[in-house]
């Protein structure tokens, strides 16, 4: 039993980056991406800009002949990829990380695919087309807030965001940005209040649902978070895999809180959570082209919860095949060894 407990602890340490979409390589977060057009052809030699959550440009690169681009060494939790190319509509993609990366943190990796649509075409994600006629005074306050955030004056920025919302209560962008700042401060109830208002104003933006789910996860409300992540996936049909991975994570977390021995109802609820998580992981894996290593980390947790250490070890081995240079590779190999030993001791 002591071996089994140590294995659980090891796996628990390995899955802190539960919603990242690639192996962490080096210090800081990483964004890997590919640009293509609606016909599926790679778009080469176009400029890709990386903006902070406040709108400040923090990096630029150019796609290679295969349409690939790469940013690394990132520390914050929110970025926006923007691309402009001749004959195409401007495109942007919001990229969120779970936490701020520290100097000793290998960070997380996100893999994004950006599809450029010919000028005159409509983008796929309806929620991101939302536009408002914002009073000038509120707009000025919001722009002041973004500048303050860019210069590291979070307290003053929050006051400016609150002013913008007071001047224009239905200001979606201001409420969404304020929710992010409150989440960073650990003021989750206040953040959720702002996200609820943002959802009321623009219920079609999957980013709000995703952020809402992350806040609920931090509060330990895993079942509700899972439903919110499922909604986020539906609202982003072009790239639902990250929300699906988050949904699966929440369901596995939910199952971990349920004691199936207490009642048949508990047993059924736990089985349902794990089964639904398995389905979400399978869909995320399929939609990503089997390119999200963290699917296997979560699947390892799922198999462990089902009492199958051999299958859990197999999933960790698959993770290492996809992410051989992961910073936590040594710890994962140790976990695999312990899982194999736990299987032998149980025979």
C-alpha positions as CSV (number, residue, x, y, z in Angstrom):
1,X,0.0,0.0,0.0
2,X,2.8,2.4,0.8
3,X,4.2,1.9,-2.8
4,X,0.8,2.7,-4.2
5,X,0.5,5.9,-2.2
6,X,3.9,7.0,-3.4
7,X,2.9,6.4,-7.0
8,X,-0.2,8.5,-6.5
9,X,1.9,11.3,-5.1
10,X,4.3,11.1,-8.0
11,X,1.6,11.2,-10.6
12,X,-0.1,14.1,-8.8
13,X,3.1,16.1,-9.1
14,X,3.4,15.4,-12.8
15,X,0.0,16.8,-13.8
16,X,0.1,20.3,-12.5
17,X,0.1,21.5,-16.2
18,X,-3.2,19.7,-16.8
19,X,-4.5,21.8,-19.7
20,X,-1.3,22.5,-21.6
21,X,-1.1,21.2,-25.1
22,X,2.5,20.1,-25.5
23,X,5.6,19.2,-23.7
24,X,7.4,21.9,-21.6
25,X,10.8,22.6,-23.0
26,X,13.1,24.9,-21.2
27,X,12.1,27.6,-18.8
28,X,8.9,29.6,-19.3
29,X,5.9,28.9,-21.3
30,X,6.0,28.0,-25.0
31,X,3.6,28.6,-27.9
32,X,4.0,26.5,-31.1
33,X,1.7,27.2,-34.0
34,X,0.9,26.6,-37.6
35,X,-0.8,29.0,-40.1
36,X,-2.9,27.6,-42.9
37,X,-5.7,28.8,-45.2
38,X,-9.2,27.5,-45.5
39,X,-8.0,25.0,-48.2
40,X,-5.5,23.5,-45.7
41,X,-2.4,24.9,-47.5
42,X,0.4,26.2,-45.3
43,X,0.9,30.0,-45.3
44,X,4.6,30.8,-45.3
45,X,6.6,33.9,-44.6
46,X,3.8,35.9,-42.9
47,X,4.5,37.9,-39.7
48,X,3.1,36.6,-36.5
49,X,2.8,39.0,-33.5
50,X,2.6,38.0,-29.9
51,X,0.6,40.4,-27.7
52,X,0.3,40.3,-23.9
53,X,-3.2,40.2,-22.4
54,X,-3.0,44.0,-22.2
55,X,-2.5,44.4,-26.0
56,X,1.2,45.2,-25.8
57,X,3.3,43.5,-28.5
58,X,5.9,41.4,-26.8
59,X,7.4,39.5,-29.7
60,X,7.3,38.9,-33.5
61,X,8.3,36.1,-35.8
62,X,7.8,34.9,-39.3
63,X,6.3,31.5,-40.4
64,X,8.6,29.1,-42.1
65,X,8.0,27.3,-45.4
66,X,5.6,24.9,-43.6
67,X,3.6,27.7,-41.9
68,X,5.1,27.0,-38.5
69,X,6.0,29.6,-35.8
70,X,7.4,29.4,-32.3
71,X,7.6,31.6,-29.1
72,X,9.3,30.6,-25.9
73,X,10.4,31.9,-22.5
74,X,7.0,33.3,-21.7
75,X,6.0,34.1,-18.2
76,X,2.5,35.5,-18.1
77,X,-0.8,33.6,-18.3
78,X,-2.5,35.3,-21.2
79,X,-1.4,36.1,-24.7
80,X,-2.9,36.9,-28.1
81,X,-1.5,35.7,-31.4
82,X,-2.3,38.1,-34.3
83,X,-1.6,37.6,-38.0
84,X,-2.1,39.9,-41.0
85,X,-1.4,38.7,-44.5
86,X,-2.2,40.0,-48.0
87,X,-5.6,38.8,-49.4
88,X,-6.6,37.4,-46.0
89,X,-8.7,38.7,-43.1
90,X,-6.7,39.5,-40.0
91,X,-6.7,36.6,-37.6
92,X,-6.1,36.3,-33.9
93,X,-6.0,33.5,-31.4
94,X,-6.2,33.8,-27.6
95,X,-3.7,31.6,-25.7
96,X,-4.1,31.0,-22.0
97,X,-1.8,29.3,-19.5
98,X,-2.9,27.9,-16.1
99,X,-0.3,29.9,-14.1
100,X,2.6,32.3,-14.2
101,X,5.9,30.6,-15.0
102,X,8.7,31.3,-12.5
103,X,12.4,31.2,-13.0
104,X,12.6,27.5,-12.0
105,X,9.4,26.5,-13.7
106,X,9.6,24.6,-17.0
107,X,6.3,26.1,-17.9
108,X,3.6,24.8,-20.2
109,X,3.3,24.5,-24.0
110,X,0.3,25.4,-26.1
111,X,0.0,24.3,-29.7
112,X,-2.3,26.5,-31.9
113,X,-3.4,26.3,-35.5
114,X,-4.5,29.6,-37.1
115,X,-6.7,29.4,-40.2
116,X,-6.7,32.5,-42.5
117,X,-9.9,33.2,-44.3
118,X,-9.9,35.1,-47.7
119,X,-11.1,38.7,-47.4
120,X,-14.8,38.8,-47.3
121,X,-15.2,35.4,-45.6
122,X,-16.6,35.1,-42.1
123,X,-14.5,33.8,-39.2
124,X,-15.7,30.6,-37.5
125,X,-15.9,31.7,-33.9
126,X,-19.0,33.9,-33.5
127,X,-18.2,35.0,-30.0
128,X,-15.0,36.7,-31.1
129,X,-16.9,38.9,-33.6
130,X,-18.7,40.6,-30.8
131,X,-18.5,44.4,-31.1
132,X,-19.8,47.2,-28.9
133,X,-20.4,51.0,-29.2
134,X,-18.4,52.0,-26.1
135,X,-18.8,55.6,-24.8
136,X,-15.5,57.5,-25.3
137,X,-15.0,58.1,-21.6
138,X,-15.3,54.4,-20.8
139,X,-13.0,53.5,-23.7
140,X,-10.4,56.0,-22.5
141,X,-10.5,54.4,-19.0
142,X,-10.1,51.0,-20.5
143,X,-7.1,52.1,-22.7
144,X,-5.6,53.6,-19.6
145,X,-6.0,50.3,-17.8
146,X,-4.3,48.4,-20.5
147,X,-1.3,50.7,-20.5
148,X,-1.1,50.5,-16.7
149,X,-1.2,46.7,-16.9
150,X,1.6,46.8,-19.5
151,X,3.8,48.8,-17.2
152,X,3.1,46.6,-14.2
153,X,0.7,48.9,-12.3
154,X,-1.9,46.3,-11.5
155,X,-3.6,48.2,-8.7
156,X,-4.1,51.4,-10.7
157,X,-5.2,49.3,-13.7
158,X,-7.9,47.6,-11.7
159,X,-9.2,51.0,-10.6
160,X,-9.3,52.2,-14.2
161,X,-11.2,49.0,-15.3
162,X,-13.7,49.6,-12.5
163,X,-14.1,53.2,-13.7
164,X,-14.7,51.9,-17.3
165,X,-17.4,49.5,-16.0
166,X,-19.0,52.2,-13.9
167,X,-19.3,54.4,-17.0
168,X,-20.5,51.6,-19.2
169,X,-21.8,48.6,-17.2
170,X,-22.1,46.4,-20.3
171,X,-18.4,46.8,-21.2
172,X,-17.5,43.2,-22.1
173,X,-13.8,43.7,-22.6
174,X,-13.4,45.6,-19.3
175,X,-15.2,42.9,-17.3
176,X,-13.3,40.1,-18.9
177,X,-9.9,41.7,-18.3
178,X,-10.9,42.6,-14.7
179,X,-11.9,39.0,-14.1
180,X,-8.5,37.9,-15.1
181,X,-6.8,40.4,-12.7
182,X,-9.0,39.3,-9.9
183,X,-8.2,35.7,-10.6
184,X,-4.5,36.4,-10.4
185,X,-5.1,37.9,-6.9
186,X,-7.0,34.9,-5.8
187,X,-10.3,36.8,-5.5
188,X,-12.2,34.1,-7.2
189,X,-15.7,35.1,-6.0
190,X,-15.2,38.6,-7.4
191,X,-13.7,37.2,-10.6
192,X,-16.7,34.9,-11.1
193,X,-19.1,37.8,-10.6
194,X,-17.3,39.6,-13.4
195,X,-17.3,36.5,-15.7
196,X,-21.0,36.0,-15.1
197,X,-21.6,39.6,-16.3
198,X,-19.4,39.0,-19.3
199,X,-21.3,35.9,-20.2
200,X,-24.6,37.8,-19.9
201,X,-23.2,40.5,-22.3
202,X,-21.7,38.0,-24.8
203,X,-22.6,34.4,-24.1
204,X,-21.0,33.1,-27.3
205,X,-17.4,33.8,-26.3
206,X,-15.7,30.5,-25.4
207,X,-12.8,32.3,-23.6
208,X,-15.2,33.5,-20.9
209,X,-16.6,30.0,-20.3
210,X,-13.0,28.6,-20.2
211,X,-11.9,31.2,-17.7
212,X,-15.1,30.6,-15.7
213,X,-14.3,26.9,-15.6
214,X,-10.7,27.5,-14.4
215,X,-12.0,29.7,-11.5
216,X,-14.5,27.0,-10.5
217,X,-11.7,24.4,-10.6
218,X,-9.7,26.5,-8.2
219,X,-12.7,26.6,-5.9
220,X,-13.0,22.8,-6.0
221,X,-16.3,22.9,-7.8
222,X,-15.2,20.2,-10.3
223,X,-18.6,19.0,-11.5
224,X,-19.8,22.5,-12.4
225,X,-16.4,23.3,-13.9
226,X,-16.7,20.2,-16.2
227,X,-20.1,21.4,-17.5
228,X,-18.7,24.9,-18.1
229,X,-15.7,23.5,-20.0
230,X,-18.0,21.4,-22.1
231,X,-19.9,24.6,-23.1
232,X,-16.6,26.2,-24.0
233,X,-15.8,23.3,-26.3
234,X,-19.1,23.7,-28.1
235,X,-18.6,27.4,-28.6
236,X,-15.2,26.8,-30.2
237,X,-15.9,24.1,-32.9
238,X,-12.6,24.9,-34.7
239,X,-10.4,24.0,-31.8
240,X,-12.3,22.5,-28.9
241,X,-9.6,20.1,-27.7
242,X,-8.1,22.3,-25.0
243,X,-11.5,22.8,-23.3
244,X,-12.2,19.1,-23.7
245,X,-8.9,18.3,-21.9
246,X,-9.9,20.7,-19.1
247,X,-13.3,19.1,-18.9
248,X,-11.7,15.7,-18.5
249,X,-9.3,17.0,-15.8
250,X,-12.3,18.4,-13.9
251,X,-14.2,15.1,-14.1
252,X,-11.2,13.1,-12.9
253,X,-10.8,15.6,-10.0
254,X,-14.5,15.2,-9.2
255,X,-14.1,11.4,-9.2
256,X,-11.2,11.7,-6.8
257,X,-13.5,13.4,-4.2
258,X,-16.1,10.5,-4.3
259,X,-15.9,7.5,-2.0
260,X,-17.6,4.7,-4.0
261,X,-17.8,2.5,-1.0
262,X,-20.2,4.8,0.8
263,X,-23.2,4.1,-1.4
264,X,-24.3,2.7,-4.8
265,X,-25.2,6.3,-5.8
266,X,-21.6,7.4,-5.1
267,X,-20.2,4.4,-7.0
268,X,-22.5,5.2,-10.0
269,X,-21.6,8.9,-9.9
270,X,-17.8,8.2,-9.8
271,X,-18.2,5.7,-12.7
272,X,-20.1,8.2,-14.8
273,X,-17.5,10.9,-14.1
274,X,-14.6,8.7,-15.2
275,X,-16.4,7.4,-18.2
276,X,-17.3,10.9,-19.4
277,X,-13.7,12.0,-18.8
278,X,-12.4,9.1,-20.9
279,X,-14.7,10.1,-23.7
280,X,-13.5,13.8,-23.5
281,X,-9.9,12.7,-23.6
282,X,-10.5,10.5,-26.6
283,X,-12.1,13.3,-28.5
284,X,-9.4,15.8,-27.5
285,X,-6.8,13.4,-28.7
286,X,-8.5,12.8,-32.0
287,X,-9.2,16.4,-32.8
288,X,-5.6,17.4,-32.0
289,X,-4.2,14.7,-34.3
290,X,-2.7,12.9,-31.2
291,X,-0.4,15.9,-30.5
292,X,-1.4,16.8,-26.9
293,X,0.9,14.9,-24.6
294,X,-1.0,15.9,-21.5
295,X,-3.9,13.7,-22.7
296,X,-1.8,10.8,-21.6
297,X,-1.0,12.3,-18.2
298,X,-4.7,12.6,-17.5
299,X,-5.5,9.2,-18.9
300,X,-2.8,7.8,-16.5
301,X,-4.7,9.4,-13.6
302,X,-7.9,7.9,-14.9
303,X,-6.5,4.4,-15.1
304,X,-5.0,4.8,-11.6
305,X,-8.4,5.7,-10.3
306,X,-9.8,2.5,-11.8
307,X,-7.1,0.5,-10.1
308,X,-5.1,-0.4,-13.3
309,X,-1.5,0.6,-12.6
310,X,-0.3,-1.2,-15.7
311,X,-2.5,0.9,-18.0
312,X,-1.5,4.0,-16.1
313,X,2.2,3.2,-16.7
314,X,1.5,2.6,-20.4
315,X,0.0,6.1,-20.7
316,X,3.0,7.7,-19.0
317,X,5.2,5.9,-21.5
318,X,3.2,7.3,-24.3
319,X,3.6,10.8,-22.8
320,X,7.4,10.4,-22.9
321,X,7.3,9.2,-26.5
322,X,5.5,12.5,-27.4
323,X,7.6,14.6,-25.0
324,X,11.0,12.9,-24.7
325,X,12.7,16.2,-23.6
326,X,10.1,17.1,-20.9
327,X,11.7,18.6,-17.8
328,X,9.7,16.1,-15.6
329,X,10.9,13.1,-17.7
330,X,13.0,11.6,-14.9
331,X,10.1,11.8,-12.4
332,X,7.8,10.2,-14.9
333,X,10.1,7.3,-15.4
334,X,10.3,6.8,-11.7
335,X,6.5,6.9,-11.5
336,X,6.3,4.3,-14.3
337,X,8.7,2.1,-12.4
338,X,6.6,2.3,-9.2
339,X,3.4,1.6,-11.2
340,X,5.0,-1.5,-12.7
341,X,6.0,-2.6,-9.2
342,X,2.5,-1.9,-7.8
343,X,1.1,-4.2,-10.6
344,X,3.5,-7.0,-9.7
345,X,2.8,-6.7,-6.0
346,X,-0.9,-6.9,-6.7
347,X,-0.7,-10.1,-8.7
